[in-house]
Every structure is written in C-alpha cells, then in structure tokens.
Amino acid sequence: MTNPHGKDSERVWAAIEAEKRRDRLLRRVSIVAWSVTFVIVLVLTVLIGAQVSQIMRAVAVGAAPWTAVIWSAVPLVVVLGVLSVLIATLSTIGIFLRLRTASLSEIQVRLAALEAMLTSRPD
C-alpha cells in the first residue's frame, strides 16, 4: 500500500527547497544591489569632493564666497541622509522579520516534537 503522507511530505520538502533557492537568489541580488549603491555613493563623494576643492581654491583667491562651498556639498549630504534613512528603515524591517522567523522556527520545533511524540505512541 502507498503511503499518501510520504508523497505529501515530499511535496512539502520540494516546496521548502524551492523557497530556499528563492531566498538565496534574493540574498545575492540584495548584496549586488547594496554593493552597487555604495560604489555609486563613493563615486559621487569623489566627484563632489573634487568640486568642493575647486570652489575652495576659488574662495582662497577671493573669487567665490564661502557659501558656495557649503552649497556645493549639499547634494552629497542629501544623498547620504536619504541613504541612511533607507538603511535604517530596511534594517528595522529586517529585525522585525528575523523576530517573526525566530518565533515561526520555535513553532516549527514544537510541532515537530509534538509529531514525534504522537507517532511514537503505540495505539
């Protein structure tokens, strides 16, 4: 006689493996995206730093006011501010998801223990 629970179990494990593959892909995409983001911010920092240094030279010879230096650095400050808010928001969401995953893992362990207890009882 064929065990229907065995086929159900195989389907469940196949679905779990598919989810793990999706999680790995998502993790890779996330790592690449954050790496590209930080490289772009680094390039922007270098470009704005060069612009600020040129304006500071102009200020040194009296060709530009000091406020020009400040206003030339504002785009970098805005980008870094937005990036820090984004990172803070995503890390907070990550913390909440990890807490939820931890509680789901605890439920899974308890259910596995209950299943082991029920299957070990002779009826």
Sequence and secondary structure as in RCSB ss.txt:
>XXXX:A:sequence
MTNPHGKDSERVWAAIEAEKRRDRLLRRVSIVAWSVTFVIVLVLTVLIGAQVSQIMRAVAVGAAPWTAVIWSAVP
LVVVLGVLSVLIATLSTIGIFLRLRTASLSEIQVRLAALEAMLTSRPD
>XXXX:A:secstr
   HHHHHHHHHHHHHHHHHHHHHHHHHHHHHHHHHHHHHHHHHHHHHHHHHHHHHHHHHTTSS HHHHHHHHHH
HHHHHHHHHHHHHHHHHHHHHHHHHHHHHHHHHHHHHHHHHHHHHS  
